[in-house]
Each structure stands twice: as structure tokens, then as C-alpha cells.
């Protein structure tokens, strides 16, 4: 049974800025550029925004920083930061605030200049005292642990992991905005520098600059804007741990809980999903999330992603922009899941456009396989 909030709000503006490398810009400047792009897309002005939802890797009080920088006076604001999944949670929070009448025009936004500011993953995360004595490489060591356990328990191979990266690159090659394009083979990924056994640099996401913003209104206004509205259908989050050492089972993420609840809220089944956008910070993520979201049985994810099944022309369209592995990953990737979902549903995805794109599943991940948020966007056809 679908939830009463299903289809009651819609994205009417979407903007991105600085994808890849944007030298000379700060994180908040890139964020501002994406907000102005979203406003132009929606035909709105800054003063129309009366709610701000923001999280970044470089602002402790993100919604306050955004409000000040843009000169806004929001009625409602939220800086929930659960890592890269924050923005999928913001979709739910913004929709609830809109439906409750607490605001009329909600902005969700993110910006980062991680690549040009130093080229390394930057995090405000506090050290995890259980892990610090072992000098892990944050966050790659944690994902390496989960990968090793999956390989041991289910027979997943490095070749299977490499196929995830190859599929992502094939999608990126259809996306002119993707940062990493060009040929990539399984052998290429396997022969790259080992970063945290068993993950090579080819198994790891990019470090880029980038910003994205979207604007939501209530559905009763959604058709008054220039672009086709993209409706919020439902979302759910789950969080079982913070530090990887406290993860109950390294092969099962909380997506196994957020997914079923989000499907129920949206009133959808897996067969109705046209696009799957999962947070692929590392190749193991795609495998784990496809399992935990029910697209294949637990332990079968490695075999599921082989033979081009999630590549262009495959049976399941996964990460059609090229993902965090080949398109963009400026520290927190969740806003770009939304951006691609909107592009596909609006039929603005160019060469990578799916023939049918009425339902997009967006799955955000935060921390070290910690916070998991599953959200659904859809076209008017599925209301």
C-alpha cells in the first residue's frame, strides 16, 4: 500500500555546476552556481525559496552557510548530515515539510571543490577510536574489509568487481559531462595500483569537484513550471552502525531494511523500476546494494553484474551517468543520483537516454556502509 505523501511533491528545477574540475571556485561558490542553475531551470528567483536543506563535507552548519551566502530568509531549514545519503533523506524531509504547509519552495543542495582544493577525500568525520590504532585509510580500508568478507563468503572475485567499473565506464562514455571517459577493460582495473586489498584504484570512486541543487514544490503547482515535473514517490532510511567494526554483518547493509520500506511507501515492485542509481563509492557497493535491494539473491551480486547485465544494453540500467566510479564524486555523491534520475525521467539524458524511464530508484550510502536511504522518483505516468 502506498503512502499518503506519494506523488504530493515534485522536483521542478535541477541544476549542476563544476562537475569534474572547477579551479578557482570554493565549495560554497560551486554550490551557489548549481542553485542558480536550478532556479533558471524552474523559472524562479532566489527570493522564492523559503526552505533550505543542505549538507556538505566542509560546512559544520550547512543550511546556515547556504542561507547566508545566497541571502535567503527561509521559513524552514535542515542540515541533516548522514554522509552521502543525506540528500535522499532531504527529499523525504522536504516533501514532508511541503505537504505540512511549512514551506512552499524547497531547495536541496550540495557543493564541493575537493579535487582542485587538494585532490583528496576530505571529511569532517571524527576518528573512530576502535579503528585508529590500526591506521586505516579512510574510508577505503573499511570497504576493503567488506569486499574481502563478501569474496570469502560467496566466492565473489576481483574480476566480478572489475566488471562493475567497466559497466560504469561504458555508461560514462555516453555522457559528455562524465569526468572519466575512454576505454576501460577488466584487465585494466585488475592491473591498477592496489589501494586497500582487494580494491585497486579502479575499484574506487573519483575525487572531483562538483555541485548540484534541486527545487521541490507541492504537486498542485508542479505543472506551472517550464519543465516536466518529476514526482517524489517515497523514501526510507535505515542506519545500523557508524564505524565499520560495529557493522553487524559485513555482507549485509541497512539497504535491506530501507529498500523494502521505500518500495512499500512508493507502492512499487522491482519489475516497475526502469533506472537504478546506487551510490557506487567502490565496486563492492553496487554488488551489495543490488543484493540488499532485492534485484538478486544475497551472495549472487558478483555473478549478477557480469556479462554486461548492468552496462548499456543490459537487462538492468544501473548508474547511467557513469556513477561515482566514472562520472563525478565530489566527496558526497547523493545529489548526483537525483540529478540523473531527473534527467532520465525528463528524457534529457542524450545518448544514454533510456527508452522507458518512468520510475527511478535512488539509493544513497553514507559513512562506511552506514546510513542507507532509498528513494523513488517518477513521471506523471506512474501517479
C-alpha positions as CSV (number, residue, x, y, z in Angstrom):
1,X,0.0,0.0,0.0
2,X,1.4,3.4,-1.0
3,X,1.8,6.2,1.5
4,X,-0.4,9.3,1.5
5,X,2.6,11.5,0.6
6,X,3.2,9.6,-2.6
7,X,3.1,12.0,-5.6
8,X,2.3,15.0,-3.5
9,X,5.5,16.9,-4.3
10,X,7.7,17.2,-7.3
11,X,11.1,18.4,-8.5
12,X,10.6,21.4,-10.8
13,X,14.2,22.6,-11.0
14,X,17.5,20.9,-11.3
15,X,21.0,22.3,-11.7
16,X,24.6,21.1,-11.6
17,X,27.9,23.0,-11.7
18,X,31.6,22.4,-11.7
19,X,31.5,18.7,-12.5
20,X,35.0,17.3,-12.8
21,X,37.4,20.2,-12.3
22,X,36.5,23.8,-11.4
23,X,39.7,25.6,-10.5
24,X,39.3,28.9,-8.7
25,X,36.0,28.2,-7.0
26,X,35.3,27.4,-3.4
27,X,32.8,24.8,-2.3
28,X,30.1,27.3,-1.5
29,X,30.6,29.2,-4.8
30,X,30.1,26.0,-6.8
31,X,27.0,25.2,-4.7
32,X,25.7,28.7,-5.4
33,X,26.2,28.2,-9.2
34,X,24.2,25.0,-9.1
35,X,21.4,26.7,-7.2
36,X,21.2,29.5,-9.8
37,X,21.1,26.8,-12.5
38,X,18.2,25.1,-10.7
39,X,16.4,28.4,-10.3
40,X,16.8,29.1,-14.0
41,X,15.6,25.6,-14.9
42,X,12.5,26.2,-12.8
43,X,11.9,29.8,-13.9
44,X,12.2,31.0,-10.3
45,X,14.2,33.6,-8.4
46,X,16.2,33.4,-5.2
47,X,13.5,35.1,-3.2
48,X,11.0,32.4,-4.0
49,X,13.0,29.8,-1.9
50,X,11.6,29.5,1.6
51,X,13.2,26.2,2.7
52,X,16.8,25.1,2.6
53,X,18.1,21.5,3.0
54,X,21.9,21.2,2.8
55,X,24.8,19.0,3.9
56,X,28.4,19.3,2.8
57,X,31.8,18.0,3.7
58,X,33.2,21.4,4.5
59,X,30.5,23.2,6.4
60,X,29.5,22.3,10.0
61,X,26.3,24.2,9.7
62,X,25.5,23.8,6.1
63,X,22.0,25.3,5.9
64,X,23.1,28.4,7.7
65,X,26.1,28.8,5.4
66,X,23.9,28.4,2.4
67,X,21.3,30.8,3.7
68,X,23.9,33.5,4.4
69,X,25.8,33.0,1.1
70,X,22.6,33.2,-1.0
71,X,21.0,35.9,1.1
72,X,17.9,33.8,1.9
73,X,15.4,34.0,4.7
74,X,13.9,30.5,4.9
75,X,10.9,29.6,7.0
76,X,12.2,26.0,7.3
77,X,15.7,24.6,7.2
78,X,17.6,21.4,7.9
79,X,21.2,20.3,7.9
80,X,20.8,16.6,8.4
81,X,24.2,15.1,7.6
82,X,24.3,11.3,7.3
83,X,27.0,11.3,4.7
84,X,26.4,10.7,1.0
85,X,22.8,9.6,1.6
86,X,21.8,12.9,3.2
87,X,20.2,14.2,0.0
88,X,17.9,11.2,-0.4
89,X,16.8,11.8,3.2
90,X,16.4,15.5,2.3
91,X,13.9,14.5,-0.4
92,X,11.8,12.9,2.2
93,X,12.2,15.8,4.7
94,X,11.4,18.5,2.1
95,X,8.4,16.6,0.9
96,X,7.0,16.3,4.5
97,X,7.6,20.0,5.1
98,X,5.9,21.0,1.9
99,X,3.0,18.7,2.5
100,X,2.6,20.1,6.0
101,X,2.4,23.6,4.6
102,X,5.6,24.7,6.4
103,X,7.1,26.0,3.2
104,X,6.3,26.4,-0.5
105,X,9.6,26.2,-2.4
106,X,12.2,23.8,-1.0
107,X,15.9,23.8,-2.0
108,X,18.2,20.8,-1.6
109,X,21.8,21.5,-2.4
110,X,25.5,20.4,-2.2
111,X,28.8,21.7,-3.4
112,X,32.5,20.6,-3.1
113,X,35.8,21.6,-4.6
114,X,37.6,18.5,-3.3
115,X,39.7,17.9,-6.5
116,X,41.1,21.3,-7.1
117,X,41.4,22.1,-3.3
118,X,43.8,19.2,-2.9
119,X,42.7,16.2,-4.8
120,X,42.0,14.0,-1.7
121,X,38.8,12.9,0.0
122,X,38.0,15.4,2.7
123,X,35.8,14.6,5.7
124,X,34.9,16.3,8.9
125,X,34.3,12.8,10.4
126,X,35.8,12.3,13.8
127,X,38.3,9.4,14.3
128,X,36.8,6.1,15.3
129,X,38.6,5.1,18.4
130,X,38.2,1.4,17.8
131,X,39.9,1.7,14.4
132,X,42.5,4.4,14.9
133,X,45.2,2.1,16.4
134,X,45.2,0.1,13.1
135,X,45.8,3.2,11.0
136,X,43.1,2.5,8.4
137,X,43.0,4.5,5.2
138,X,39.7,6.3,5.5
139,X,37.2,5.2,4.1
140,X,38.8,2.7,1.8
141,X,40.1,0.2,4.4
142,X,36.5,-0.3,5.6
143,X,35.2,-1.1,2.1
144,X,38.1,-3.4,1.6
145,X,37.1,-5.3,4.7
146,X,33.5,-5.7,3.3
147,X,34.8,-6.7,0.0
148,X,37.2,-9.4,1.4
149,X,34.3,-10.8,3.5
150,X,32.0,-11.0,0.5
151,X,34.7,-12.7,-1.5
152,X,35.3,-15.2,1.3
153,X,31.7,-16.0,2.0
154,X,30.2,-16.0,-1.5
155,X,33.1,-16.6,-3.9
156,X,32.9,-13.1,-5.4
157,X,36.0,-12.5,-7.5
158,X,38.1,-9.4,-8.4
159,X,37.0,-10.0,-12.0
160,X,33.4,-9.5,-10.9
161,X,34.2,-6.3,-9.1
162,X,36.1,-5.1,-12.2
163,X,33.0,-5.7,-14.3
164,X,31.2,-3.1,-12.2
165,X,33.8,-0.5,-13.0
166,X,33.8,-1.4,-16.7
167,X,30.0,-1.1,-16.9
168,X,30.1,2.3,-15.2
169,X,32.7,3.5,-17.7
170,X,30.6,2.3,-20.6
171,X,27.7,4.5,-19.4
172,X,30.1,7.4,-18.8
173,X,31.3,7.1,-22.4
174,X,27.7,8.0,-23.4
175,X,27.7,11.0,-21.1
176,X,29.6,14.1,-22.3
177,X,29.7,15.5,-18.7
178,X,31.4,12.5,-17.2
179,X,34.9,13.2,-15.8
180,X,36.4,9.8,-16.7
181,X,35.8,8.6,-20.3
182,X,37.6,6.4,-22.7
183,X,38.3,2.6,-22.9
184,X,38.4,0.6,-19.7
185,X,38.7,-3.2,-19.6
186,X,38.5,-5.8,-16.8
187,X,42.3,-6.3,-17.1
188,X,42.9,-2.6,-16.8
189,X,41.0,-2.5,-13.5
190,X,42.8,-5.6,-12.2
191,X,46.2,-4.3,-13.1
192,X,45.8,-0.9,-11.5
193,X,47.6,0.1,-8.2
194,X,46.3,-1.8,-5.2
195,X,44.9,0.8,-2.7
196,X,43.4,-1.4,0.0
197,X,43.5,-5.1,-0.7
198,X,41.5,-6.3,-2.6
199,X,40.5,-2.9,-4.1
200,X,42.6,-1.3,-6.8
201,X,42.3,2.4,-7.8
202,X,40.0,1.2,-10.5
203,X,37.6,-0.1,-7.8
204,X,37.5,3.3,-6.1
205,X,35.4,6.3,-6.9
206,X,36.7,9.5,-8.4
207,X,37.7,12.6,-6.4
208,X,36.2,15.5,-8.3
209,X,34.7,18.9,-7.9
210,X,31.0,19.4,-8.3
211,X,27.7,20.8,-7.1
212,X,24.1,20.1,-7.6
213,X,20.8,21.5,-6.5
214,X,17.1,20.7,-6.9
215,X,13.9,22.6,-6.1
216,X,10.7,21.0,-5.0
217,X,7.1,22.3,-4.8
218,X,3.7,20.7,-4.0
219,X,2.3,18.7,-6.8
220,X,-0.7,21.1,-7.2
221,X,1.8,23.7,-8.5
222,X,4.1,21.4,-10.4
223,X,2.7,21.8,-13.9
224,X,3.0,25.6,-13.7
225,X,6.8,25.4,-14.4
226,X,8.7,25.2,-17.7
227,X,10.0,21.6,-17.4
228,X,8.2,18.3,-16.9
229,X,7.8,17.7,-13.1
230,X,9.5,14.7,-11.6
231,X,7.4,13.4,-8.7
232,X,8.6,12.2,-5.3
233,X,7.1,8.7,-4.8
234,X,8.6,7.7,-1.5
235,X,11.7,7.1,0.6
236,X,13.0,5.3,3.7
237,X,16.2,5.3,5.6
238,X,18.0,2.8,7.9
239,X,21.1,3.0,10.0
240,X,22.6,0.2,12.0
241,X,26.1,1.4,12.8
242,X,28.7,4.2,12.5
243,X,32.1,2.5,12.5
244,X,32.8,-0.4,10.2
245,X,33.9,-2.5,13.2
246,X,30.3,-2.2,14.6
247,X,28.6,-3.4,11.3
248,X,26.6,-6.4,12.3
249,X,27.4,-8.4,9.1
250,X,29.9,-7.0,6.6
251,X,27.9,-8.5,3.7
252,X,24.5,-7.1,4.6
253,X,23.8,-3.4,4.6
254,X,20.8,-1.5,6.1
255,X,19.6,-1.1,2.5
256,X,18.0,-4.5,3.2
257,X,15.7,-2.5,5.5
258,X,15.4,0.9,3.8
259,X,14.6,-0.7,0.4
260,X,11.5,-2.7,1.3
261,X,10.1,0.2,3.3
262,X,10.7,2.6,0.4
263,X,9.1,0.2,-2.1
264,X,6.1,-0.1,0.2
265,X,5.8,3.7,0.6
266,X,6.0,4.2,-3.2
267,X,3.6,1.4,-4.0
268,X,6.1,-0.2,-6.4
269,X,7.6,-3.5,-7.3
270,X,11.1,-4.2,-8.7
271,X,9.7,-5.0,-12.1
272,X,8.4,-1.4,-12.3
273,X,11.8,0.1,-11.8
274,X,13.3,1.5,-15.0
275,X,16.5,3.0,-13.6
276,X,18.6,2.0,-10.6
277,X,21.0,4.7,-9.3
278,X,23.1,3.3,-6.4
279,X,25.9,5.1,-4.6
280,X,29.0,3.4,-6.1
281,X,31.8,4.8,-4.0
282,X,33.5,1.4,-4.5
283,X,32.7,-1.5,-6.8
284,X,31.5,-3.6,-3.9
285,X,28.8,-1.1,-3.2
286,X,27.0,-1.8,-6.4
287,X,27.1,-5.5,-5.7
288,X,25.9,-5.2,-2.1
289,X,23.1,-2.8,-2.9
290,X,21.7,-4.8,-5.8
291,X,21.5,-7.7,-3.4
292,X,20.1,-5.9,-0.5
293,X,17.5,-4.0,-2.6
294,X,16.3,-7.4,-3.9
295,X,17.5,-7.3,-7.5
296,X,19.3,-10.6,-7.0
297,X,19.8,-13.0,-4.1
298,X,22.3,-12.4,-1.3
299,X,25.7,-13.6,-2.5
300,X,24.8,-13.5,-6.2
301,X,25.6,-9.9,-6.8
302,X,29.1,-10.6,-8.3
303,X,27.7,-13.0,-10.8
304,X,24.7,-10.7,-11.4
305,X,26.9,-7.8,-12.7
306,X,28.9,-9.9,-15.2
307,X,28.4,-10.1,-18.9
308,X,27.2,-6.6,-19.3
309,X,24.0,-7.1,-17.4
310,X,24.2,-3.6,-15.9
311,X,26.0,-1.9,-18.8
312,X,24.3,-0.1,-21.7
313,X,22.1,-2.6,-23.5
314,X,21.9,-4.8,-20.4
315,X,18.8,-6.0,-18.7
316,X,19.0,-3.6,-15.8
317,X,20.0,0.0,-16.2
318,X,22.4,0.9,-13.3
319,X,24.2,4.2,-12.8
320,X,23.5,5.5,-16.3
321,X,25.5,8.7,-15.8
322,X,28.7,6.7,-15.1
323,X,28.3,6.8,-11.4
324,X,30.8,7.8,-8.8
325,X,33.3,5.5,-10.4
326,X,33.4,7.3,-13.8
327,X,31.1,10.4,-13.8
328,X,31.5,12.5,-10.6
329,X,32.3,12.1,-6.9
330,X,33.0,15.3,-5.0
331,X,33.1,13.7,-1.6
332,X,29.3,13.2,-1.2
333,X,27.6,11.8,-4.3
334,X,23.9,11.6,-3.3
335,X,22.8,14.8,-5.1
336,X,24.0,13.4,-8.4
337,X,21.8,10.3,-8.0
338,X,18.9,12.8,-8.0
339,X,20.3,14.7,-11.0
340,X,20.5,11.6,-13.2
341,X,17.0,10.4,-12.1
342,X,15.6,13.8,-13.1
343,X,17.5,13.8,-16.4
344,X,16.2,10.3,-17.4
345,X,12.6,10.9,-16.4
346,X,12.5,14.2,-18.2
347,X,14.1,12.5,-21.2
348,X,17.1,14.9,-21.2
349,X,19.8,12.3,-21.0
350,X,21.0,12.4,-24.6
351,X,22.8,9.4,-25.9
352,X,22.4,7.5,-22.7
353,X,18.6,8.1,-22.5
354,X,16.6,5.0,-21.6
355,X,13.7,4.0,-23.8
356,X,11.4,3.8,-20.8
357,X,12.2,6.0,-17.8
358,X,9.2,6.5,-15.6
359,X,10.5,5.1,-12.3
360,X,13.9,5.8,-10.9
361,X,15.3,4.2,-7.7
362,X,17.9,6.3,-6.0
363,X,19.9,4.6,-3.2
364,X,22.3,6.7,-1.1
365,X,25.0,5.5,1.2
366,X,26.8,7.4,4.0
367,X,29.8,6.7,6.1
368,X,31.3,3.2,5.9
369,X,28.3,1.3,4.6
370,X,26.5,3.0,7.5
371,X,23.4,5.2,6.6
372,X,21.3,3.8,3.8
373,X,18.4,5.8,2.2
374,X,16.3,4.6,-0.7
375,X,14.1,7.0,-2.6
376,X,11.9,6.9,-5.7
377,X,11.2,9.5,-8.3
378,X,8.6,9.1,-11.1
379,X,6.9,10.7,-14.1
380,X,3.3,11.7,-14.2
381,X,2.6,8.3,-15.9
382,X,3.0,6.4,-12.6
383,X,0.9,8.7,-10.3
